[in-house]
Amino acid sequence: MLLRDRLLALVVAVAWGLNFPATAIALDHWPPFLLAAVRFTLLAVPTILFVPRPKVPFRWIVLVGATLGVLQFAFLYLGMSAGMPSGLASLVIQASAPFTVVLAGVLLRERLTARQVVGVSVAVAALGVIAVHRAQTAALLPVVLVLCGALGWALGNVATRRTGPVNPLHLTLWWAVVPPVPMFALSLLVEGPARVGQAFGTAFTTSALPADLGLLYIVVAGSLVGYGIWSRLMGKYPSSTVAPFSMLVPVVGVLASWAVFGEVPDVVEVVAGAVVVAAVLWSSRTPRALPVAGAAAGAGAAETPSIARDAAGSGTVSAPEDRLARTGASPAVSPGAGGAPR
């Protein structure tokens, strides 16, 4: 994975980590299903009017929207509304990373390298340490609800791998068209017309301003910036390479919740968070190629690895399948899945 792409993945981690305190603030005014409905409506209306629809069967857009939009955020917001602290929510939702790796292996037949297996295992173990340490701060039901949201995220990650070579930002915006109708229906059914009317009726009051700003951050930073970059990375690399970066989100989420709500992390959380960062960055590195004995003597110098030539020669990197074709190695993902954007 190129350095600039790893930096972009870190930008996503920061944007999504700050999403959790922003969501907690927004939920002070907006009930969970209605918050999701309003969030995606603010994205859907300009998308329908101004953004070209990706040239993929509409059923794929519906599938991605139903998993990433409806399942993930319905359960996540419901869990946070039920009492899940924002810092702990940012941790538990990252179960999507191992869920994605497993689902990609089963459904897309993506093969993991030993480095990825070790890195993801260490990161998951560190997340588990944090989860066990903080489980006493949340009841079981909110944790289960957020885990269901993580599964929805993982299913969405896998679904986007199969949409075909389309503009990733356009895909991100168009799957946002799917959640508003089911979310509004859930809001009216579960939260009730009276609560919906009260939330809209007081939406522009001074007391609702922090919640409105939180909602604005979720739409711009969480959706447009975060998912836009994430879609590009998921289209460029196998799911198992990109998904572990999502485990950096709880590091940002815990620190942000500490700053905003006074949820003070202790030594265990700080150390485990550092392990998560190190394991994710290590698992995403491309191992340095080992010189073949006698090759340098015959050629005068070792050949530059193909990924370095791509980066130095044109500022881009060729698709993993292209490089594998030149070297004769077997592909790491199944045909038709490797180049699909998220």
BANU-362256 format. One record per residue (C-alpha): residue in three letters; x, y, z. Coordinates in steps of 0.02 Angstrom, whole numbers. Each point is the difference from the previous one (the first is absolute). Layout:
N
<atom Ala; <X; Y; Z>> ...
***
This chain:
342
<atom Met; <0; 0; 0>> <atom Leu; <75; 167; -53>> <atom Leu; <49; 124; 136>> <atom Arg; <-122; 132; -62>> <atom Asp; <-142; -126; 7>> <atom Arg; <45; -49; 177>> <atom Leu; <-4; 185; 45>> <atom Leu; <-172; 16; -81>> <atom Ala; <-58; -149; 101>> <atom Leu; <60; 90; 156>> <atom Val; <-101; 154; -51>> <atom Val; <-154; -111; -9>> <atom Ala; <39; -70; 173>> <atom Val; <8; 175; 74>> <atom Ala; <-160; 56; -89>> <atom Trp; <-95; -154; 56>> <atom Gly; <72; 6; 176>> <atom Leu; <-66; 177; 25>> <atom Asn; <-166; -61; -68>> <atom Phe; <-40; -86; 164>> <atom Pro; <-2; 150; 117>> <atom Ala; <-88; 97; -140>> <atom Thr; <-132; -137; -8>> <atom Ala; <-22; -2; 189>> <atom Ile; <-30; 188; -5>> <atom Ala; <-123; -17; -145>> <atom Leu; <-96; -136; 93>> <atom Asp; <-34; 122; 141>> <atom His; <-131; 77; -115>> <atom Trp; <-35; -122; -141>> <atom Pro; <-67; -176; 36>> <atom Pro; <110; -136; -78>> <atom Phe; <-104; -55; -150>> <atom Leu; <-49; 179; -40>> <atom Leu; <182; 56; 12>> <atom Ala; <49; -131; -129>> <atom Ala; <-147; 49; -112>> <atom Val; <45; 186; 5>> <atom Arg; <185; -35; -25>> <atom Phe; <-27; -99; -159>> <atom Thr; <-138; 114; -65>> <atom Leu; <124; 145; 5>> <atom Leu; <112; -105; -111>> <atom Ala; <-134; -78; -109>> <atom Val; <-88; 158; -63>> <atom Pro; <153; 84; -81>> <atom Thr; <61; -170; -59>> <atom Ile; <-158; -35; -99>> <atom Leu; <0; 175; -73>> <atom Phe; <183; 23; -45>> <atom Val; <102; -162; 8>> <atom Pro; <-1; -124; -145>> <atom Arg; <-58; -173; 52>> <atom Pro; <138; -132; -6>> <atom Lys; <-16; -115; -150>> <atom Val; <-35; -155; 103>> <atom Pro; <-163; -97; 24>> <atom Phe; <-107; 95; 124>> <atom Arg; <-15; -157; 106>> <atom Trp; <184; 19; 49>> <atom Ile; <-30; 179; 56>> <atom Val; <-149; -60; 102>> <atom Leu; <103; -140; 78>> <atom Val; <143; 115; 49>> <atom Gly; <-122; 130; 67>> <atom Ala; <-98; -129; 98>> <atom Thr; <157; -69; 84>> <atom Leu; <111; 153; 24>> <atom Gly; <-143; 123; 23>> <atom Val; <-147; -88; 80>> <atom Leu; <75; -146; 97>> <atom Gln; <159; 86; 59>> <atom Phe; <-74; 165; 57>> <atom Ala; <-168; -62; 63>> <atom Phe; <88; -116; 122>> <atom Leu; <144; 119; 41>> <atom Tyr; <-113; 149; 38>> <atom Leu; <-122; -110; 95>> <atom Gly; <141; -71; 106>> <atom Met; <70; 172; 39>> <atom Ser; <-173; 65; 42>> <atom Ala; <-25; -150; 115>> <atom Gly; <151; 49; 105>> <atom Met; <158; -52; -92>> <atom Pro; <137; 130; 40>> <atom Ser; <69; 80; -158>> <atom Gly; <179; -57; 34>> <atom Leu; <-53; -179; 29>> <atom Ala; <-114; 6; -154>> <atom Ser; <149; 54; -106>> <atom Leu; <89; -156; 63>> <atom Val; <-137; -130; -18>> <atom Ile; <-52; 54; -176>> <atom Gln; <176; -44; -59>> <atom Ala; <-47; -182; 11>> <atom Ser; <-45; 36; -182>> <atom Ala; <184; -23; -44>> <atom Pro; <15; -185; 46>> <atom Phe; <-180; -25; -62>> <atom Thr; <54; 73; -168>> <atom Val; <156; -107; -12>> <atom Val; <-99; -159; 37>> <atom Leu; <-144; 44; -118>> <atom Ala; <121; 51; -139>> <atom Gly; <88; -167; 18>> <atom Val; <-162; -98; -5>> <atom Leu; <-98; 99; -129>> <atom Leu; <139; 75; -109>> <atom Arg; <134; -132; 32>> <atom Glu; <130; 131; 43>> <atom Arg; <157; -80; 70>> <atom Leu; <89; 72; 151>> <atom Thr; <188; 15; 17>> <atom Ala; <84; -58; 158>> <atom Arg; <39; 182; 41>> <atom Gln; <-183; 47; -12>> <atom Val; <-55; -146; 107>> <atom Val; <125; 43; 136>> <atom Gly; <-34; 188; -7>> <atom Val; <-189; -17; 4>> <atom Ser; <9; -131; 138>> <atom Val; <110; 111; 109>> <atom Ala; <-112; 152; -32>> <atom Val; <-158; -99; 40>> <atom Ala; <80; -66; 159>> <atom Ala; <44; 178; 53>> <atom Leu; <-177; 57; -39>> <atom Gly; <-62; -146; 103>> <atom Val; <106; 57; 148>> <atom Ile; <-78; 174; -11>> <atom Ala; <-175; -73; -20>> <atom Val; <18; -113; 153>> <atom His; <73; 143; 100>> <atom Arg; <-142; 118; -45>> <atom Ala; <-145; -124; -9>> <atom Gln; <-48; 46; 177>> <atom Thr; <-47; 175; -61>> <atom Ala; <-139; -61; -118>> <atom Ala; <-144; -123; 12>> <atom Leu; <-4; -153; -111>> <atom Leu; <-142; 56; -117>> <atom Pro; <88; 157; -66>> <atom Val; <157; -103; -34>> <atom Val; <-101; -130; -97>> <atom Leu; <-87; 137; -101>> <atom Val; <165; 81; -49>> <atom Leu; <72; -171; -47>> <atom Cys; <-148; -22; -118>> <atom Gly; <46; 168; -75>> <atom Ala; <178; -63; -24>> <atom Leu; <-66; -150; -94>> <atom Gly; <-101; 115; -114>> <atom Trp; <158; 101; -35>> <atom Ala; <96; -159; -44>> <atom Leu; <-137; -60; -118>> <atom Gly; <4; 170; -83>> <atom Asn; <189; -8; -21>> <atom Val; <-16; -166; -90>> <atom Ala; <-147; 58; -106>> <atom Thr; <96; 151; -64>> <atom Arg; <138; -115; -61>> <atom Arg; <-122; -73; -126>> <atom Thr; <-77; 158; -72>> <atom Gly; <122; 16; -145>> <atom Pro; <120; 139; -56>> <atom Val; <-102; 156; 37>> <atom Asn; <39; 171; 74>> <atom Pro; <16; -38; 187>> <atom Leu; <-65; 170; 57>> <atom His; <-152; -16; -111>> <atom Leu; <-33; -172; 72>> <atom Thr; <18; 67; 177>> <atom Leu; <-125; 138; -34>> <atom Trp; <-124; -112; -91>> <atom Trp; <-9; -135; 132>> <atom Ala; <-50; 142; 118>> <atom Val; <-161; 12; -101>> <atom Val; <-57; -168; 71>> <atom Pro; <-11; 28; 190>> <atom Pro; <-119; 151; 16>> <atom Val; <-164; -89; -38>> <atom Pro; <26; -153; 112>> <atom Met; <76; 109; 137>> <atom Phe; <-147; 122; -1>> <atom Ala; <-119; -149; 3>> <atom Leu; <92; -74; 150>> <atom Ser; <1; 168; 86>> <atom Leu; <-188; 23; -18>> <atom Leu; <-33; -180; 52>> <atom Val; <119; -13; 148>> <atom Glu; <30; 178; 58>> <atom Gly; <-175; 63; -40>> <atom Pro; <-71; 151; -93>> <atom Ala; <-2; 107; 157>> <atom Arg; <187; -19; 31>> <atom Val; <39; 26; -183>> <atom Gly; <-104; 158; -4>> <atom Gln; <79; 65; 159>> <atom Ala; <176; -26; -69>> <atom Phe; <-39; 92; -162>> <atom Gly; <-98; 136; 89>> <atom Thr; <147; 48; 111>> <atom Ala; <139; -37; -126>> <atom Phe; <47; 184; -23>> <atom Thr; <-3; 54; 181>> <atom Thr; <154; 52; 96>> <atom Ser; <-5; -156; 107>> <atom Ala; <5; -110; -156>> <atom Leu; <149; 91; -77>> <atom Pro; <135; -120; 69>> <atom Ala; <-99; -149; -66>> <atom Asp; <-21; 83; -169>> <atom Leu; <187; 33; -10>> <atom Gly; <33; -181; 46>> <atom Leu; <-118; -54; -139>> <atom Leu; <89; 114; -123>> <atom Tyr; <168; -75; 46>> <atom Ile; <-68; -175; -24>> <atom Val; <-63; 43; -175>> <atom Val; <154; 93; -62>> <atom Ala; <148; -82; 87>> <atom Gly; <-72; -171; 37>> <atom Ser; <-91; -30; -163>> <atom Leu; <75; 108; -138>> <atom Val; <181; 1; 55>> <atom Gly; <10; -165; 95>> <atom Tyr; <-99; -113; -115>> <atom Gly; <66; 86; -155>> <atom Ile; <180; -42; 44>> <atom Trp; <-46; -171; 70>> <atom Ser; <-90; -46; -161>> <atom Arg; <153; 44; -103>> <atom Leu; <114; -105; 110>> <atom Met; <-119; -149; 3>> <atom Gly; <-3; 7; -190>> <atom Lys; <190; 8; -15>> <atom Tyr; <50; -135; 125>> <atom Pro; <-74; -164; 65>> <atom Ser; <-123; 17; 143>> <atom Ser; <119; -90; 117>> <atom Thr; <132; 135; -30>> <atom Val; <-111; 152; 29>> <atom Ala; <-122; -61; 133>> <atom Pro; <129; -11; 142>> <atom Phe; <24; 190; -8>> <atom Ser; <-176; 17; 72>> <atom Met; <72; -67; 162>> <atom Leu; <92; 167; 21>> <atom Val; <-168; 87; 19>> <atom Pro; <-25; -47; 184>> <atom Val; <167; 78; 45>> <atom Val; <-64; 166; -66>> <atom Gly; <-174; -32; 68>> <atom Val; <59; -36; 177>> <atom Leu; <114; 153; 2>> <atom Ala; <-135; 113; -73>> <atom Ser; <-128; -64; 125>> <atom Trp; <126; 35; 138>> <atom Ala; <18; 180; -62>> <atom Val; <-186; 32; -27>> <atom Phe; <-87; -101; 136>> <atom Gly; <138; -34; 126>> <atom Glu; <5; -187; -35>> <atom Val; <178; -16; 66>> <atom Pro; <99; -147; -74>> <atom Asp; <117; -90; 119>> <atom Val; <169; -82; -28>> <atom Val; <-75; -164; -65>> <atom Glu; <-98; 91; -136>> <atom Val; <148; 108; -51>> <atom Val; <119; -149; -14>> <atom Ala; <-127; -108; -92>> <atom Gly; <-41; 144; -118>> <atom Ala; <185; 19; -41>> <atom Val; <7; -186; -39>> <atom Val; <-149; 18; -118>> <atom Val; <87; 141; -94>> <atom Ala; <163; -96; -14>> <atom Ala; <-83; -163; -54>> <atom Val; <-106; 82; -136>> <atom Leu; <146; 99; -72>> <atom Trp; <113; -154; 3>> <atom Ser; <-129; -112; -83>> <atom Ser; <-25; 126; -142>> <atom Arg; <185; 13; -45>> <atom Thr; <66; -82; -157>> <atom Pro; <146; -112; 53>> <atom Arg; <166; 50; -73>> <atom Ala; <48; -117; -144>> <atom Leu; <144; -117; 41>> <atom Pro; <144; -4; -128>> <atom Val; <21; -163; -94>> <atom Ala; <174; -75; 16>> <atom Gly; <103; 28; -156>> <atom Ala; <-128; 114; -83>> <atom Ala; <92; 161; 44>> <atom Ala; <164; -66; -69>> <atom Gly; <-78; -41; -168>> <atom Ala; <-100; 160; -17>> <atom Gly; <119; 121; 86>> <atom Ala; <-133; 58; 124>> <atom Ala; <-160; -62; 77>> <atom Glu; <-156; 48; -95>> <atom Thr; <-112; 130; 81>> <atom Pro; <-159; -81; 69>> <atom Ser; <-150; 28; -115>> <atom Ile; <-99; 97; 129>> <atom Ala; <145; 123; 21>> <atom Arg; <17; 20; -189>> <atom Asp; <-185; 36; -14>> <atom Ala; <7; 132; 135>> <atom Ala; <160; 83; -61>> <atom Gly; <-37; -5; -184>> <atom Ser; <-178; 64; -12>> <atom Gly; <-60; 46; 173>> <atom Thr; <-125; -143; -5>> <atom Val; <3; -184; 38>> <atom Ser; <-66; -131; -117>> <atom Ala; <-138; -116; 55>> <atom Pro; <57; -149; 104>> <atom Glu; <-57; -118; -137>> <atom Asp; <110; 90; -128>> <atom Arg; <155; -17; 105>> <atom Leu; <-39; -182; 37>> <atom Ala; <-22; -33; -185>> <atom Arg; <173; 68; -36>> <atom Thr; <80; -106; 135>> <atom Gly; <-100; -158; -30>> <atom Ala; <-67; -6; 178>> <atom Ser; <-175; -56; 38>> <atom Pro; <-128; 137; 39>> <atom Ala; <-48; 36; 178>> <atom Val; <-183; 26; -40>> <atom Ser; <-126; -88; -108>> <atom Pro; <-28; 58; -180>> <atom Gly; <-118; 146; -13>> <atom Ala; <24; 55; 181>> <atom Gly; <174; 73; 2>> <atom Gly; <-33; 165; -88>> <atom Ala; <-175; 40; 56>> <atom Pro; <-15; 163; 97>> <atom Arg; <-83; 10; 167>> 
***
